[in-house]
Each structure stands twice: as structure tokens, then as C-alpha cells.
């Protein structure tokens, strides 16, 4: 039995060697049953490969690309879900923190100076300039700026003197018990004696009584 199979295989190989490429033009496509066995095997093999290739590129390739896209979406959705789940789990804690922050913010707002304290602040700035050895040339409160929860009062200050004295003045203003911030300073030469002139804007903040409820 095995000898018969070996013989058949050998015969097929011999016939395949006799195959000539030019014989393709003489193939009878309408009567495939009359083809020799090697031709049938080759044709079926080519047909099988063509079907596999067509099926892969026509169906599987697109499906693989779609699968990869969905897998990427899955990773993103899992991450979003984890973030949202964490937020939901801590929602009550966030709400409590918000209430505490609003209460703290409201308390800080009420600590801001009132209108009646502004003249005292101007006196303090003037005293800081003179105490630092500077000459106070001008101190000019500007128009009040209204924000949602507080009022902002810019005060333009112009002084002259030495560089170190100006540094001492800035430090003294920053140390005032009232909330004061310094902005937009410029320093230029003032005279032949080497003195300098500085212009700076001091801003103080007032509590807005019209916004009692900050929540």
C-alpha cells in the first residue's frame, strides 16, 4: 500500500517536471476534469490561497482594525469609569470640603477692612515712607474696583530717596496689619545728588457688605 502511494507521488512529481509554462495557453478551462492530476492540485492550491487572501483582506483585516480601535476605546472608557467612580465614591467628602472652604472664605472676607479704615491705611503708608527715610511726594487713592466678593482700592505712591531706603519702605508696607499688596513699581533717577524716585501702586481690599452670602 505504501509502495503504491510512493509510486503515485513519484509519478506526479515526474509529470510536474514535464509541465511547460507555455502549456497554460493550451489549457481547456471548460473541461477541467480532463486536466492531469498535478494541474488540478496546483489549480486547487492557487484557488485556496486566493480564497484565503481575499477573505483576509476583505473581511478579517477590517475586523482586526475595528477590534484594535475598540480595544483602545475600552482602555479609555475604563480609565474614565475609574475616575468617575472615584469621584462618586468621594462625592460626600468633596461636598463637605466645599462647605468648609466657603465658610472659611466668608470668614476671610469679613476680615477685610471697611471703608472707614482706608484713611488710617493711608496714614500708615505715609508713616512707613517717612520712617524709612524717604520723601513722600504723592499718595493718591484711585477709583474703587468692584469684584464679586470684595472691593479693590489702588493707591498710587510716589517717593524719593535712596535705594536701600526704598527697600525698607516696601518691607514696612508689606508688614502692615492690613492686607496690602504692591504692584507696578518703577524707579528712575531724581537728581544730581544720586537720589532715586519710585512710583508704586499699593492695593488694599475692602469687604463688600452686599455679598454677605458667598455660597
C-alpha positions in Angstrom: 0.0 0.0 0.0 2.8 2.3 0.9 4.7 1.4 -2.2 1.7 2.3 -4.3 1.4 5.7 -2.7 5.2 6.3 -3.1 4.8 5.3 -6.8 1.9 7.7 -7.3 3.7 10.6 -5.7 6.8 10.0 -7.8 4.7 9.9 -10.9 3.1 13.2 -10.0 6.5 14.8 -9.5 7.7 13.5 -12.8 4.6 14.9 -14.6 5.1 18.2 -12.8 8.6 18.4 -14.1 7.3 17.9 -17.6 4.9 20.9 -17.2 5.7 23.7 -19.5 4.6 27.2 -18.9 3.6 27.6 -22.5 1.1 24.9 -21.9 -1.0 27.4 -19.9 -2.3 28.9 -23.2 -3.5 25.4 -24.2 -5.4 24.7 -21.0 -9.0 23.7 -21.6 -10.8 25.8 -18.9 -14.2 24.5 -19.9 -13.2 20.9 -19.3 -11.2 20.9 -16.1 -12.0 17.3 -15.5 -9.6 16.3 -18.3 -6.6 18.1 -16.6 -3.8 16.0 -15.3 -3.7 15.5 -11.6 -0.7 17.8 -10.9 -2.6 20.6 -12.8 -5.6 20.0 -10.7 -3.6 20.1 -7.5 -1.8 23.3 -8.5 -5.0 25.0 -9.5 -6.8 24.0 -6.3 -3.9 25.2 -4.2 -3.9 28.6 -6.0 -7.6 28.8 -5.6 -7.4 28.0 -1.9 -4.7 30.6 -1.4 -6.7 33.2 -3.3 -9.8 32.5 -1.2 -7.8 32.8 2.0 -6.2 36.1 0.8 -9.5 37.5 -0.3 -11.2 36.5 2.9 -8.4 38.1 5.0 -8.3 41.4 3.2 -12.0 41.6 2.6 -13.2 40.6 6.0 -10.6 39.8 8.6 -8.3 42.8 8.0 -11.1 45.3 8.5 -12.4 43.4 11.5 -8.9 43.5 13.1 -8.6 47.2 12.6 -12.0 47.6 14.1 -11.0 45.4 17.0 -7.9 47.4 17.7 -9.9 50.6 17.7 -12.5 49.1 20.1 -9.7 47.9 22.4 -8.2 51.4 22.6 -11.7 52.8 23.3 -12.0 50.1 26.0 -8.9 51.3 27.7 -10.1 54.9 27.6 -13.5 54.1 28.9 -12.1 52.0 31.7 -9.9 54.9 32.8 -12.9 57.3 32.6 -15.0 54.9 34.5 -12.4 54.5 37.3 -12.1 58.3 37.6 -15.8 58.9 37.7 -16.3 56.0 40.2 -13.6 57.6 42.4 -15.4 60.9 42.3 -18.7 59.4 43.1 -17.3 57.5 46.0 -15.8 60.7 47.4 -18.7 63.0 46.4 -19.8 63.5 50.0 -16.3 64.3 51.1 -16.0 66.9 48.3 -19.3 68.5 49.3 -18.1 68.8 52.9 -14.8 70.3 51.8 -16.7 72.8 49.6 -18.9 73.8 52.5 -15.8 74.3 54.8 -14.0 76.3 52.1 -17.0 78.6 51.6 -17.3 79.1 55.3 -13.5 79.8 55.6 -13.7 82.2 52.6 -16.6 84.0 54.1 -14.7 84.5 57.3 -11.7 85.8 55.5 -13.8 88.3 53.5 -15.2 89.7 56.8 -11.7 90.3 58.0 -11.0 92.7 55.1 -11.0 96.4 56.1 -14.1 98.6 55.8 -14.4 102.0 54.2 -13.8 103.7 57.5 -10.3 102.1 57.8 -8.9 103.5 54.5 -7.8 106.9 55.9 -5.9 105.0 58.6 -4.2 102.9 55.9 -3.1 106.0 54.0 -1.6 107.3 57.2 0.2 104.0 57.8 1.7 104.1 54.3 2.8 107.7 54.8 4.4 106.8 58.1 6.2 103.9 56.5 7.7 106.1 53.9 8.9 108.8 56.3 10.1 106.2 58.8 12.2 104.6 56.1 13.9 107.9 55.4 12.1 108.7 52.1 10.4 111.9 51.0 6.8 111.3 50.3 6.0 113.3 47.2 2.5 112.0 46.5 -0.1 109.5 47.7 -3.2 109.3 45.5 -6.1 106.9 46.1 -7.6 105.8 42.8 -11.2 104.7 41.9 -12.5 101.7 43.7 -12.6 98.5 41.6 -15.7 96.3 42.3 -15.3 92.5 42.2 -17.8 89.7 43.1 -16.9 89.4 46.8 -14.7 92.4 47.7 -13.7 95.9 46.6 -10.2 96.7 45.4 -8.7 100.2 46.2 -5.4 101.1 44.3 -3.3 103.8 45.9 -0.5 105.4 43.8 2.5 106.3 45.9 5.5 108.4 44.8 8.6 108.7 47.0 12.2 109.8 46.6 15.4 108.8 48.4 18.0 106.1 48.4 17.8 102.6 47.1 18.1 100.9 50.5 15.5 103.2 52.0 13.1 102.2 49.3 13.7 98.5 50.1 13.0 99.3 53.8 9.7 101.1 52.8 8.5 98.2 50.7 9.2 95.8 53.6 7.4 98.1 56.1 4.3 98.3 53.8 4.2 94.5 53.4 4.3 94.2 57.2 1.3 96.3 57.8 -1.5 94.6 59.7 -3.9 95.4 56.9 -4.0 93.4 53.7 -1.8 95.5 51.3 -0.1 94.3 48.1 2.3 96.3 46.0 2.3 96.4 42.2 3.7 98.1 39.1 6.7 99.9 40.6 9.2 101.9 38.6 12.4 103.6 39.7 14.2 106.4 38.0 16.9 109.0 38.8 15.6 112.0 40.6 18.5 114.5 40.9 22.2 115.1 40.7 22.7 114.0 44.3 22.1 110.4 43.3 18.7 110.1 44.8 16.1 108.0 43.2 12.4 108.3 42.6 10.0 105.4 42.9 6.4 105.2 41.8 4.4 102.2 43.1 0.8 101.1 43.4 -0.4 99.8 46.7 -3.7 97.9 46.6 -5.9 97.3 49.6 -9.1 95.3 49.7 -12.4 96.0 51.4 -15.1 93.7 52.4 -18.3 94.1 50.3 -21.3 94.0 52.6 -23.6 93.5 49.6 -22.2 90.0 49.2 -22.9 88.6 52.7 -23.9 85.2 51.3 -20.9 83.8 49.5 -22.4 80.4 48.9 
